[in-house]
Structure formats: C-alpha cells, structure tokens
Amino acid sequence: MIRFLLSRLLLPLVCLLAAPVAAAADARPVKAVEVVDRVYFVEGVTALGSPANRNFISNAGFVITSDGVVVVDALGSPALAREMIAEIRRLTPLPIRHVIVTHYHADHIYGLQVFKAAGANIIAHAGGKSYLNSQTARLRLEASRDELAPFIDAKTELLAADQWLDKQETVLKVGDTALRILHVGPAHTTEDLVVLVEGTGAMYAGDLVFRSRIPFVGQADSRSWIGSLDRLIDLKPRILIPGHGPVSTMPLEDLKLTRDYLVHLRKTMGDAAAELEPFDEAYDKADWTRFEHLPLFRAANRMNAYNTYLLMEQQGRR
C-alpha cells in the first residue's frame, strides 16, 4: 500500500519530467471544422505539449445555437483560446454563452480565463474541485510556466467553474438547441463529462476517447473507465469528437479500441501483479502488437502499464 500511494504522489512529477523530451511538433493553427450542422471542433496535434506546438495537443469544439455559442473545453493555453474565439467570430457574431469543461487537465483548461473574460459561464462537474485545489494542479502550472513559456506564463491562471454540476445528467438549453451533459466519471478523471448535441447524433467525448494515439491513463481507475465506455457504446453516437485525435464517423469502433486497450492493460498487468511477477519482466513479455503502431506508444505505454500494474496490486484482479 505504501508503494502504491507513493507512486500516486510521484506520478504527476514523473509526467512533468517526461514532457520536455517529446519531439516538438510544428505549430498548427486553430481551425474550426464543421462536423454536422452548427457543430464544430478544432483538432490538436498528436504530441506532448511543447513551446513549438503552444500546448495545442487536445481538441475542443463549439455549437452555434440561435441564442449564442456553447464551447466544449478551452484548449491548452490562453493564446489558443484567443485563436478559437477568432474562429467563432469568423462564423457568428453571437455571444459565447457557456464553456463546458469535460475534465480539469491542463491541456483542456489553460484557455479558460480568455473565455471568462469574453463573458462565458464556465460549467464543470463538482468532482473537478479536488484537482483544481490540489498541489498537483499548482505544481503542474508552475512547471508549465517554465516548460511552455511564453504561452504559459505568470498571468496564466487555474480557473474554477461558475456552475458546478453534481447530477448524472443535466440538460442545457440555449436558444433552439439542447445539450445533454452526462457525468460518466470516475473514468479518465473523477469529473469526466460528455456532451451530446440533441438531434445531431454528435458526442463530445472528452478524454474518455483517444483516437489515433495511445491514451494517457495516468492515475485513472481503468476499471471504472471501461464501464463508462460501455455506457457510451450503449448510447450509439453517430459522430464522436474525442479529446485527442480526428473526429470519428465510426464511433463504436473507436470506443471499443480505447476500451480494448484498457482491458488489455488490466489483463496483462493484473495477471503479473497476482503472480508477484516483477513489472519489467511482465512488460517485456506482454503482447503489444495491436497497439504499438499507434502514435505516442513509446512515450506513454510503459507508464500506462506501470500505473496499471500498481493499481492492480491494490485492486486485485477485479
């Protein structure tokens, strides 16, 4: 148990130290793409955050209603948020009414202050308070100010929601559009939200789904994450906007791929933990063939496996 808890405390620092060694990606402009009528997304690069990519490593999106704009996630730096607002202004003069935060991870929230200054109401699940007020969040921001300068600096803030949700489902009605906000955590985080745009079949899935890259498992409870993915599969979305990677027009395949990866992690690392097999030996003999071609496999897979190994030591093979 001590080993497990210690690893939980050290893991965020390990992630911070690992980030700068990632290969820099070329800067990508924030470009809005319409995936279905009045439903848009912007796609980040498949990389770890760096000054070269301005921390544009996650997706975000927005819905234009008859009475204003609803944004989903705020991107990984204030500069990116300003570019996203410029894209919104290119399409509509309507006010930005709300920003829905799918979860409180740095690459999704460092642009919040820009949207707040533009008059948006910030909505998130109450589970995000724990991370927002944690030492982990403060240390991450301090490190980001150094590693991602000048895009993250002393003026970049951690911003709380104006409206904390505590229900399993909330319907947000803006003009002629209804959005179903579902709390599906704990999964990738405690506070995970997904957003369904009624009448379109479109779902903003946040980081429950990583498309065309290895997921970042971090400190997630993978068992609960698998259950959450089963729930999304049952909802049968027609268009899926993941937290990372391109839009999916085959949502069930992509939901199942993320799910299968997590199941594989738990099976291989769970068996090893149950047999008291050393992690290095278990990792080296595991069959990663189905996933090793995915981007960021080398950057993230070993850490995902180790974290799962420690989790399975605690949980057993349940």
N, C-alpha and C positions, 0 to 999 in steps of 0.2 A: 504493500500500500504506500509506503514512504517513497519507494522508487517511482510509483505511478504518479503521486502528487507532485514530486519534484520535477518529473518530466513535464507535467502540465504547466508548472511555473516557468520552466526554462524554454518551452517550445516557442512562445512568441519571440523571444530574443534570438533563438536559432533561425527563425524565419527572417528576421531583420538582417542578421548577418549574412544569410544566403542571398538576399535580394540583389546586392550590388554586383554579384558575379555573373548575373544573367547577361546574355548577349543583348546589346542595345538594338531596338527596332527603330526604323525610320519613323519620323513623326507622321501621323495620319490626321487629316482634317476631320473635324466633327461634321459629318454629312448625314442628314436625315433621309431615311428611305421609307417610303410608304409600303407597308406590308399588306394592308387591307384598307378599305375606305376610312380615312382620317385617323388611322392607327400607324404610328411611326416608330422607328428605332434608329439608334446610332450604334455602330459596332467598333469596339476597341480592338487593339492588336493582340495577337497571341504571344504574350511575352510577360516577363516580370516587370514591375514598374522601374522606370529609369528617367533621368532628365531628357534623354533622347526621345522618349515617347510621351513625356509630360504626364506620366501615370495614366495614360489612356489605354487601360488594359481590361476594362469592363464595358458592358453595354448599358444603355439607358434608353428611354423612349418617352413618347408622349401621345396623348389622344386629344384631338381638337373637337370640342363639343360646340353646340350652338351658343353657349354662355361662357366659354373660356377654355383654357388648356389645363389638362391634368398630366403631370410629369411623373414618370416612374424611375426613380434613382437619379442621383445628381452628379455622377462621374467622379473622377479621382483627383481633381484639382480645381481651384476657382477659375483658372484660365479656360479649362474645358467647359465648365458650366456657362461661362460668358459666350463661348462659341455656340453652345447648344441653344442658348437664348436667341442668338443671332439667327440660327436656323429656324427657330419657331417664328421669329419676326418676319422671316422671308416668306413664310406660309400664311400667317394670320396676324392681324393687329389685336386680337382678343387677349384679355389679361390671362396671366398664368395664375390659376386659382389654387392649385394644390401640388405638392410633391409627395408622392408615396415612397417611403424608404422600404425596400424589400428586406434589408438587414443592415446592421451597423458594422460594415467592414470598410476599411479606409478607401478602397478604390471605388466605393459607391457613395461616399458621404462627404468627401472633402470639397465638393462644389455646393453644398447646401447653403452656405452663407450668401452666395450670389443669388440664388433663387429666393431666399428670405428677403434680401434687400429689394428684390423685384416685386415683393408683395405676396409671395406664395405662402399658403398654410402648409406646414410640414406634418405629415401623418406617418406614424410608425407604430409597431407593436410594443406594448409596455415591457416586453422581455428585453428590449434593446437598452433599457436604462442601466442594466447591470454592466454591460460592456462600456457604455458611454461614460460611466462614473468609475471605471476601473483603472488601476495602474497600467494595465496592458495597453489601453487606449492612449493614455498620456505618453507612455514610452514610445509607442508606435508613431505618434505625431512628432515627438522630439526627433526621433530617428529620421522620419520623412523630411523634416525641415533641413536636415543635413544631406541626406541621400538624394532628395528630389528637388533640391534648390535649382533655380529660383522659383519653380512652380508651386512648391510648398514652402512657406516661409513663416516668419513670426506673426503675420496677420492671418494665417490660416487657423480656423477655429474648429472645435468639436461642438456641433450644434444639436441641442435637444429638439425633440418634436414639439409642435404646438398642440398636437392631438395624439394622445397615446391610446391605442386600441387594446381592449382586453377581452374581446369576444372572438369566437371561432370564425364568424363571418360578419362583415359589415358591408352594406350596400351604399355606395357613394353616388348620388345623383347630381349631375352637373348638366344643366340645360336639357338637351334631348338624349343624353347618354347616361346609362347606368353602368357602374363598375362594381363587380363583386370582389371584395378584398378578403382573402381567406388566410387565416393563420394556420400554417401547416408545420410549424416547428413544434418541438425541437427537431432539427434536421441538420442542415449545414450550420445553422446557428439556432439559438433558442427562439429568436424572434421572427423567423422566416415568414414572409408574406408572399403570396402570389396574387396577381390581379387578372381577372377575366373581364374582357370588354363585351358586355352583353350584345347579342345579335351579330357578332362578328366571328366567333369561334377562336378569337385570339387570346392567348395567355402570356402574360409576362411572368416568367418562372423564377426570376432572380437566380441565385446560385444553387438552387436545387438541381439545375441542369447546366453542365459544362459541355458545350458542343465543340467537336473537332479539337479537343485537347483533354489532357488528364485533369480531372477535378482536383481542387485543393481541399483535402479532407480536414486538415488542421486538428482542432480539438472537438470536432463534431462527434455526436453519438451516431455512428453509422447504422446501428440497428433501427433507430427512430427515423433516420433519413430514408432508409429503404421503405419503411411503412408509409412515409409521406409521398414517395414516388409512386407507390401502389395507388394511393389516393388520386394523384394527378392522372395516372393512367386510366382510372375509372371515370374521370371527368371527360375524357376523349376530346381534348382540344384539337382544332383543325390546323391552327398555326401556333407555333411555340417560339417565343422570344426568350432565349436563355440569358443567363447573367454573363456568359462568355461565349463567343463564337457566333457564327451566322444564324440567321433565322431558319427554323426548321418547318418544312411543309410536310414532314413525315414525323410528327411529334412522338408517336408511340415507339418508333424505332429508337429515337434519341433518348426518350425517357428510360427505355429498357436498357440502353447501353450504359448510362450512368448507374442504373440500378445493378446491372450485372457486374460492373466494376467493383462496386461496394460489396456485393455478395462474395465476389472472388477474394477480395481483401480479407473479409471476415472468415471465410473458409480456410484459406491458407494460413493466415496468421493465428486463427483460433485453434487449428489443429496443432500448430507449433507450440503455442502457449500451453495447451492442455498436456502436451507430451514433454514439457520443460525443455524444448529444443531451443538452443541459442538462436537469437534473431538472425545473425549473419548467415548461419547455415540454412535457416528456413527461407530467407530471402533469396539466396543463391539457387536453391533447388526449385523454387516456385516457378510455374509456367506463366510467363507474362506475354506470351506470343500474341494474344488477341489485342493487347493494349499498347505494346511497346512502340508501335508506329505512330502513336498519337503525339502531337506537339507537347512539349514540356514534360514528357515522360521521364527523362533523365533528371530534370530539375525537381520534380515533385513526387515521383512514385516511391522512392525509397523512404522519404519522410512520411508519406501516407501509410506505407506498410508498417513502419516502426511505431507510429502513433496507434495504428490499429492493433498491433501486437500488444502494446501496453494496455490498451482498452480491453482487449480480450482477456488479459491476465486478471483484470478486475471483474469483468462481467462473466467470465467463463465462456462457454460455447453457446450461450442462449441466443 
